[in-house]
Amino acid sequence: MDYQFKDIEKKWQQFWADHQTFKAEDKTAKPKYYVLDMFPYPSGAGLHVGHPLGYIASDIFARYKRLKGFNVLHPMGYDSFGLPAEQYAIQTGQHPAITTETNIATYRRQLDQIGFSFDWSREVRTSSPDYYKWTQWIFMRLFNSWYNKDADKAESIAKLVEHFEQNGSAGINAVCDDEILSFTADEWMAKSHNDQQAELLKYRLTYLRESTVNWCPALGTVLANDEVKDGFSERGGFPVEQKKMMQWSMRITAYADRLLKGLDTIDWPEPLKEMQRNWIGKSVGALVKFRISDFPFRNLDDTFDTEPTSKVIEVFTTRADTIFGTTFLVLAPEHELVTSLTTPEQKGDIDAYITQAKKKSELERMADAKTVSGAFTGSFAINPVSGEKVQIWIADYVLAGYGTGAVMAVPSGDQRDYLFAKHYNLPIIPIIDIQNIETEADPTKEGHYINSGFINGLTYKEATAAVVAKLEEIGAGKAKVNFRMRDAIFGRQRYWGEPVPVYFKDGLPYLIDEKDLPLVLPEVDKYLPTESGEPPLARATGWNYKAAAPAKGAAKVSPTGGDLEGAGADTFPYEHSTMPGWAGSSWYWYRYMDAHNDKAFASEQAIEYWKDVDLYIGGSEHATGHLLYSRFWNKFLKDIGKVVEEEPFKKLINQGMIQGRSNFVYRLVDELGRGTNTFISHGLIKAYHTVPMHVDVNIVDNDILNLEKFKKFRSDFADAEFILENGKYVCGVEVEKMSKSKFNVVNPDDLMERYGADTLRMYEMFLGPLEQSKPWNTNGIEGVFKFLRKFWRLFHNDAWDFKVSGDEPSKAELKSLHKIIRKVEEDVERFSFNTSVSSFMIAVNELTDLKCNKRAILQDLVIVLSPYAPHICEELWTLLGNEAGTLSYTPYPKFNPAYMVEDEYAYPISINGKTKMNLNISLSLDPSAIEAFVLTNADVQKYLDHKAPKKVIVVKGRIVNIVL
């Protein structure tokens, strides 16, 4: 029977499901290998052909590793909390869980149809309470931890409390807020419970603070930077503004150095590692205090240490040596001192500028280096080393969350400051004797300093050390290491997310009891913020925490944040924000190790066995989001002894994007510029006035438009007329992002219906190198389908009966087989899947030409091809007499180099200079023996018509030419 892919694929997908063929063992003598995909958010649209690219690659690798004798864990689940389901709930009133469940069902059907070897027994969903119980558990551990810089690790908050009780704040070297208190042990013990908890919050690894966020009023929620584009929400296109809100944050900055160092230990693409290095942005410099001028100027010999915070602007700089060139200060529009610094005369300008700045995202503000804008506050500051008075401005190129939210502007050495100074006619002071600042800033560190007081004549290194020493001497600054990366905001004003396991008393957060996990999402009447602007969870009726009464003789302060003073049986409000989308995805690979454990997020034994992810495949767009947060959480879990590896993902591959291949029709425009109902074929449009229009690629075949389907494409095209080329309408083509709006989305369901999953799998790999982006072109898929049919044909006779011989294979057949064994092994190990597909085609063509139907050849070929085209190979494996289900775990064929040794050569046989045929002749024969062998060949004699040749020219190892 001919290749019946529909029946074959359905049969084996059901077999794999029924027998759990790909279920990983938790304990085995085999070496382990953990292959992981970045799990999807299940959208309503399902998968298009671009989505499975990475999944197919990882599946090929997972199947290959099983053949190589590894115990492979290859799981799949769903990142199922998210804004799209919530927006649909807002629009329809349908609970997000229902939408999510429906979408997951679609994804699961599609994933199964493509034939992935996932261990579905370990499926996880981040929106399941059984899962997010442990996300909440990790949050609680973060809340109960602080970062000890001396130990360079997270430690229990109880240890910090113990230190405070015995030694006060002396000797603590922590990553913490800037405004921490200094106190003795007695002063600590004398503090009230609330004061102690407020102070501990400054040290916890997750904490509350006022942060500048992307606030979208229309959506009623905070958005991540990657959810904002050009000042509007990516979803819905609503205006987004910068706003200060009290938010949960994660102290990821505590791990900045470890995150940097860890990049040197992992096999990741260098561009991605560089993105993380730049995002972390380690800078060595100095923190400088500028007094706010309040006339008369103070004596410069006065110490800065006694100044109230409201009278000092702190600036971080990597070029303390340039401080004498500071001619103005620039604050972020959101800086806390802007209001108090703004004079009445400048208030209108400042307010207008702040309103304008709120419309831009932080990414836009950082990226826009050309636009010069700002506003003068009307106030001045004093340069701490020169005593000069400098203006204080605000500008949106300074960000509140980076550094201190203020910069000392040195226009002679910084281009942005230079452009700003030129625009607003502010002073530009050269500070190095070789600076050339006629047309632009000159950031040189060469030469010697001028116009710089006590560092005049010094070199860069000398000047830097002298300035820092002076700042420390007068209390106006100190050396400091700074990071561009900021603590991660960990709250969203949404419904569809993990509830934060926290309640509030007297405005302070406390953890719920661990036995009360999971804290499950409550029912609400609407999925919108309340009328007073609170998050949707505030709508929940009676959703409060009943705190347990304290034990008799309990300490006044609980290291865990539990309320031990006067809690009684009172009820307290829960946190109304939910966790961000990245919470559940920051640890999910551990849950796959032990997906059904109700005692821990994964057992010690499972973590000790699986350890980490050996291969992780996913998009580079997650470089500074998911991948950074995952590394942070992994390091924290290592610190508290719950995992064994410092880094979660040993090797990472970023698959490229499959772009859409759009088709266009060309609508004729009349003399008034109005579109008509006539469409011009692409090759004829130069003779007409037309406008291009996207057309559904699914009604186009090899760029030829199906006219009848086009008339049904839109109702107004029912009477469309066409000007054709050679009786056909040829569409235009352009490569663009695959999206519904461009009608270039190709549904894998349609292709699998027509060609099958094995064809889709191989064609996606055939498109090009895995890491590169490439356009989708359905036109080429037919060739892959024909290849699989030709492969099937090797096992069948002309009547399509299964016919395989037990005869010994020839040398040529063995050579062809072992060539593909080695080629696929090399290609898979270096993730060059596209070249393997080409090699399979060559191998099948060679074996077809050799009329090979030998079991010894074809059975091994089935094994080698099976990771790429598993369904057809499973079917042929059983037809060859093997037990069903054993193909996935049979050993990969061993390459034998002996079969690659050339002992024959296919000599081209030419007659009077024209090649007529090829003859395989032993390379051991000398020219006279070769001549004799050729002339006795029956086929050669037919060409000679039994005439005696005048001459026979033999070039050994090259050619035989017979001259008549």
Salt bridges, closest charged atoms under 4 A:
ASP2 OD2 - ARG789 NH2 2.68
ASP26 OD1 - ARG122 NH2 2.74
ASP59 OD2 - ARG63 NE 2.94
ASP59 OD1 - HIS74 NE2 3.60
ASP59 OD2 - ARG761 NH2 2.84
GLU101 OE1 - ARG125 NH1 2.75
ASP112 OD2 - ARG108 NE 2.93
ASP119 OD2 - ARG122 NE 2.80
GLU123 OE1 - ARG108 NH1 3.72
GLU123 OE2 - ARG125 NE 2.59
GLU155 OE2 - LYS159 NZ 3.38
ASP177 OD1 - ARG251 NH1 3.00
GLU199 OE1 - LYS202 NZ 2.96
GLU227 OE1 - ARG494 NH2 3.03
ASP257 OD1 - LYS282 NZ 3.03
ASP264 OD1 - ARG277 NH2 3.39
ASP267 OD2 - LYS651 NZ 2.90
GLU270 OE1 - LYS273 NZ 3.87
GLU270 OE2 - ARG277 NH1 2.81
GLU274 OE1 - ARG277 NH1 3.06
ASP294 OD2 - ARG298 NH2 3.78
ASP294 OD2 - LYS311 NZ 3.91
GLU307 OE2 - ARG291 NE 2.57
GLU307 OE2 - ARG298 NE 3.44
ASP321 OD2 - ARG319 NH2 2.81
GLU334 OE2 - ARG365 NH1 2.63
ASP351 OD2 - LYS347 NZ 2.65
GLU362 OE1 - ARG486 NH1 2.55
ASP368 OD2 - LYS360 NZ 3.94
ASP396 OD2 - LYS360 NZ 3.04
ASP433 OD2 - HIS448 ND1 3.89
GLU473 OE2 - LYS470 NZ 3.90
GLU514 OE1 - ARG141 NH2 2.85
ASP516 OD1 - LYS515 NZ 3.45
GLU523 OE2 - HIS95 NE2 3.95
ASP525 OD1 - ARG539 NH1 3.50
GLU531 OE2 - ARG539 NH2 3.71
GLU534 OE1 - HIS576 ND1 3.72
ASP563 OD1 - HIS193 NE2 3.51
ASP563 OD2 - LYS505 NZ 3.35
GLU608 OE2 - LYS611 NZ 3.43
ASP612 OD1 - LYS32 NZ 3.20
ASP612 OD1 - LYS650 NZ 3.91
ASP614 OD2 - LYS32 NZ 2.75
ASP614 OD1 - LYS650 NZ 3.43
GLU621 OE2 - HIS622 NE2 3.52
ASP639 OD1 - ARG258 NH2 2.93
GLU646 OE2 - ARG258 NE 3.10
GLU646 OE2 - LYS635 NZ 3.13
GLU647 OE2 - ARG631 NH2 2.76
GLU647 OE2 - LYS635 NZ 2.79
ASP670 OD2 - ARG674 NE 2.98
ASP703 OD1 - ARG661 NH1 2.76
GLU708 OE2 - LYS711 NZ 4.00
ASP716 OD2 - ARG714 NH2 2.81
GLU736 OE1 - HIS694 NE2 2.81
GLU736 OE2 - LYS742 NZ 3.80
ASP749 OD2 - ARG109 NH2 2.92
GLU753 OE2 - LYS6 NZ 2.73
ASP758 OD1 - HIS871 ND1 2.78
ASP798 OD1 - ARG793 NH2 3.36
GLU813 OE1 - LYS854 NZ 2.95
GLU825 OE2 - LYS68 NZ 2.40
ASP827 OD1 - LYS823 NZ 3.40
ASP827 OD1 - ARG830 NH2 2.85
GLU846 OE2 - LYS819 NZ 2.82
GLU875 OE1 - LYS11 NZ 2.99
GLU902 OE2 - LYS815 NZ 2.30
ASP903 OD2 - LYS811 NZ 2.66
